[in-house]
Amino acid sequence: MSSRHLRLDPETVRLLDRCIAQAQDAATRLNRDGVDEVMRMRLASALMEAIGLGERDETKLVAFALQVLPAYRERLARDGAPLPEVAAGHRAGPAAPPLR
């Protein structure tokens, strides 16, 4: 289903709001130039794609969105795990595998 025609209930909107905030925070730490509007749109588009595919797990949604960032993909390739705070869905916790 195209994200253009995706209906979002209030709970899903709140989930997306939390996820974009977490993804933007992580992207800010990964990208020295900060997060601009284009990057924010890329993160949001990835979140909408994952929601459209049926994903509802906050940790997996954020990890999926961050895969649009080369620095995040490089870290995954190097360390084999996402940022600890992303894996936990907040500030700290064990690593979770990326959404595939």
Solvent accessible surface area in square Angstrom, and as a share of the most:
residue,aa,sasa,rsa
1,M,171,0.77
2,S,59,0.38
3,S,51,0.33
4,R,216,0.79
5,H,138,0.62
6,L,34,0.17
7,R,226,0.82
8,L,63,0.31
9,D,75,0.39
10,P,94,0.59
11,E,123,0.55
12,T,9,0.05
13,V,75,0.43
14,R,138,0.50
15,L,16,0.08
16,L,21,0.10
17,D,93,0.48
18,R,116,0.42
19,C,0,0.00
20,I,19,0.10
21,A,61,0.48
22,Q,37,0.16
23,A,0,0.00
24,Q,58,0.26
25,D,48,0.25
26,A,1,0.01
27,A,0,0.00
28,T,70,0.40
29,R,114,0.42
30,L,35,0.17
31,N,40,0.20
32,R,241,0.88
33,D,135,0.70
34,G,22,0.21
35,V,36,0.21
36,D,85,0.44
37,E,116,0.52
38,V,103,0.59
39,M,25,0.11
40,R,90,0.33
41,M,110,0.49
42,R,109,0.40
43,L,0,0.00
44,A,34,0.27
45,S,65,0.42
46,A,7,0.05
47,L,3,0.01
48,M,44,0.20
49,E,95,0.42
50,A,0,0.00
51,I,2,0.01
52,G,25,0.24
53,L,130,0.65
54,G,50,0.48
55,E,30,0.13
56,R,119,0.43
57,D,65,0.34
58,E,42,0.19
59,T,22,0.13
60,K,74,0.31
61,L,0,0.00
62,V,0,0.00
63,A,2,0.01
64,F,35,0.14
65,A,0,0.00
66,L,0,0.00
67,Q,50,0.22
68,V,31,0.18
69,L,6,0.03
70,P,71,0.45
71,A,38,0.30
72,Y,1,0.00
73,R,111,0.41
74,E,111,0.50
75,R,67,0.25
76,L,29,0.15
77,A,91,0.71
78,R,172,0.63
79,D,73,0.38
80,G,62,0.59
81,A,28,0.22
82,P,7,0.04
83,L,7,0.04
84,P,63,0.40
85,E,33,0.15
86,V,4,0.02
87,A,7,0.05
88,A,26,0.20
89,G,10,0.10
90,H,113,0.50
91,R,169,0.62
92,A,64,0.50
93,G,34,0.33
94,P,117,0.73
95,A,60,0.47
96,A,26,0.20
97,P,96,0.60
98,P,21,0.13
99,L,33,0.16
100,R,242,0.88
